[in-house]
Amino acid sequence: MNSAGNDIVALTAIDVDRTRRPKFYSRIISPAEQEFYSAQLSKLIPFEHFVWLAWSVKESAYKFLKRFDPELIFSPTKMAMDGLNFSGECFEGTVRSGDHVLFSKSFIRQDYIFSITNGEEDLSDIHCAIKKIGSSKPDDQSRAVRELLLRKLGHIFPESNLQIIKNPHGWPVIMREDEKLPIPVSFTHHGNFVAYTFQLSSASWKAHEEIL
């Protein structure tokens, strides 16, 4: 499945007390996931971070799958995180949604949680970047994340006139003049953080360079 999904949560923008209320977190994590946290992760991260980690993983998976099913509705409790483990640098695991199983990788830093998902366990074809900006206004977030991606793409495809548009379903599309490039992209922003993720293998990278 060739797609892209990511999500970022600015930890400075969350309401910790609200997150810890059962009425709130029960809409994001299942009882089984709560038990898993208590048994495996409670000594590693605070509960509120686990809740937003789950949100981030599931939102990322939703974005990945929505490219194939535009009518898909985000329902966190209908998704399940499995086999989540901490590698010393990040949290890795799988997330199930219906018949689909995706692979996730999440990074928890002092100010944010960032997750990416992929249809394959090998995430080496996934490219991403995060930037902290001086505004949390939607227009500024949108502008900043597009500039960040175009700067990266400019290094990959120099001397190409690239732009980013939205398709009718709302996800970003990379255009070279009138040509849509088959490079799936996902944007995310929250608070003062913006990030992009796109999928492009080294073989495809070389092929696109030759075409462009």
N, C-alpha and C positions, 0 to 999 in steps of 0.2 A: 504494500500500500504506500504510494508516494504522496505524502502529505506533510504537514507541519503543525505542531501544537505547542504552545508555551503559556506560562502565566507567571506574573510577579505580584507579590504582596508586600507593600511597604509596612514594616512592622511598627513604624512610628505613627501610622494612620489607623491602626486597629484599636478597638475598645476592648481592653483585656477583661474587664468585669463582665461585659455583655457576652464575650466569647465563651466564658466559663459557665454561663447559664445553660442548663439542660435544654431549655426551650429553643435556644439558639443553636448549640452544637449538634443537637439531634437531627437537625435538618441537613447536616453536612457529613457526619460520621455515623456509622452503624454501631449497634451494641457490640458486635464482634470486633470492630476496629477500636472501640473504647477499651475492650478487654485486652486487645493486643498492646495498646499503648501502656496500660497498667503493668502488664507482664514483661514487656520488652524494652520500652522506650522512656519510661517515666524518669529514669535516672540520667537520661541523655538530654532531653529537651523539656521545657515547660509544656503543660497541657495546651495552653492557648497557641503555642507554636505548632503543635501536632494538628490541631484543628485547622489552622490555616495552611499547613503543609498538605493536608488532605484536600482542602479546597483547591489549592494550586495544582496538585496532581490531576484532580478530576476535571478542573476547568481546562487544563492543557489537553487532556484526552478528549474532552468534548469538542474543542476546536479542531483537533486532528480528525475526528470522525465526521464532523459536520460538513466537511468538504465533500464527503461521499453521500451524505444524507442531509440536505439543506433544511428539512423539516424537523430534524432532531431537536429535542427540548432538553435543556440542562437540568438534570435531576441527580444531585450528588449522592443521595442515599441509594439510588439504583445502580451506582457504580461501586466496585469493591477493590480496595488496595490489598494486594497479596504479597507475601514474601519480602516485605520492606526491611531492608537492612542498612546499617551505616558502615560505609567503607573506610571511614576516617577522614574523608573529604566531602562526601555527599551521601544522600540516601538514595538507594536504588531498589527497584521492585517492579511489580506489574500492576496494572489496573484493568479490571474487567468491566465491560459495558455490553450487556447482551451476549452475543456470540463472539464479540471481539476481545482480544487480549493485547494490550499495548505495554510497552516497556517504558519505565519512567526513570528520570534522574533529577534529583532536587538538591539545591544548595541552600543552606540556612546560614545567613550572615547576620551581623549585628543589626543591620537596618532593613533587611529584606529576606524573603523566601522566593526562590526562582526555580521553576520546574519546566522540564521539556519531556515530550513523549515521542515515541517512534513505534512503527509497526514491527521493527526488527530489534533484536537485542543489541546489535552492533550500532552504536551511535556515532561512529567516526565520520559519517557523511553529514552530520548535523552541525551547522555553524550558528553561533549566537553571540550576542554582545549586550551588555547592560550599561546604562548611563544614568547618572544622577543629574537632574537639571534643576534650574532655579525656580520652576513654576509647577503647579499642579493643575493648571487650567487645561481642559481637554484640547483646545486648539494648539496650545504650546506643546503638549505631550505628542500630539499627532505629527506636528511639524518636526519635532526633535527626533522621533524614532524613524521617520522617513529619511531625514538627513543622515542619520547614523547608518542606516542600511545602504543608502546610495553611495556613501563614502566607501563602505566595504566593497560593494559591487564595482565601484570605479577601479579598485585595485585588481579585481578578478577580470573584468572586461574593460580594459582601458580603451579610450577613443570610441566609446559607444554611447549613443544618446539614449540613456535609460530613464524611465519614469515609473512611478507607482500609481496605480489607479485601484479603485474598488470595483469588484464585479457585482452583478445584481444581488448576490447573496450577502455581500458585505465584507468579504475577505480580500486582502491585498493581492494584486497581480502585478508582476514585473513586465513592463512593455519596452520593446525596442522599436521605436517608431510605431508601425502598425502591427508588429509581431508580438504575440504573447509568449513569453519564455516559460517553458515547463519547469519552473523552479518554485515549489510551494513555499509560501512565506506565512509566518504568524507574527503579529504584533501584540504587545501587551504593555500596559502602563497602569501605575497606581501611585498616588501621592507624587513624590518627586522622582520616581524611577520610570524609565522606559526601557524596553528590550525588544529585540527581534530574534527570530529563529528561522532558518531556511535549510532545506535539504538539497545538497548538491554533492555528488560523488566526485572523486578526482578524475575518473574517466569521463564523466559528463562535463566537468569543468573544462577539460582539454578539448572535448568535442565542441563545446560552445565557443571556446576561444577561436577554434578553427573556422567555425561558421561566421562568427562576428568579425 
